[in-house]
Amino acid sequence: MKLKGDVAKGRAIFERAESSCILCHRVDDKGVDFGPALSEIGTKLPKEALFASIINPNAGLSMGFEPTPLTLKKDGAGRG
């Protein structure tokens, strides 16, 4: 918590497809507008909450972004 962040390194990690952040979230003009936008997240959450969200992103989901379980039918027979 005492360490300072590196904006350039953080941006690079966010933008890597392997990190998955950019596949759902948007920061300024980068990313996808699917999950909550993160452009102003630093003004809304304290540093501790930001770190916790990065380490365990599914621990707390914003209202309206809860997952919806789906059951797919296999071969049109209605059985999963």
KAJO-V43944 format. One record per backbone hydrogen bond with DSSP energy under -1.0 kcal/mol. NH is the residue of the N-H (numbers start at 1). CO is the residue of the C=O. E is the energy in kcal/mol with one decimal. If there is no record, write none. Layout:
BEGIN
nh=<NH & NH>
co=<CO & CO>
e=<E & E>
END
This chain:
BEGIN
nh=<10 & 11 & 12 & 13 & 14 & 15 & 19 & 22 & 24 & 25 & 27 & 30 & 32 & 34 & 34 & 35 & 38 & 41 & 43 & 44 & 45 & 50 & 51 & 52 & 53 & 54 & 55 & 56 & 59 & 65 & 74 & 77>
co=<6 & 7 & 8 & 9 & 10 & 11 & 16 & 14 & 21 & 21 & 30 & 27 & 25 & 24 & 32 & 24 & 26 & 38 & 40 & 41 & 41 & 46 & 47 & 48 & 49 & 50 & 51 & 52 & 56 & 62 & 79 & 74>
e=<-2.7 & -2.7 & -2.1 & -2.2 & -2.5 & -2.3 & -1.1 & -1.2 & -1.6 & -2.6 & -2.6 & -2.4 & -1.3 & -1.7 & -1.6 & -3.8 & -2.9 & -1.1 & -1.6 & -1.0 & -2.1 & -2.0 & -2.4 & -2.3 & -2.3 & -1.9 & -2.5 & -2.5 & -1.8 & -2.3 & -1.8 & -2.0>
END
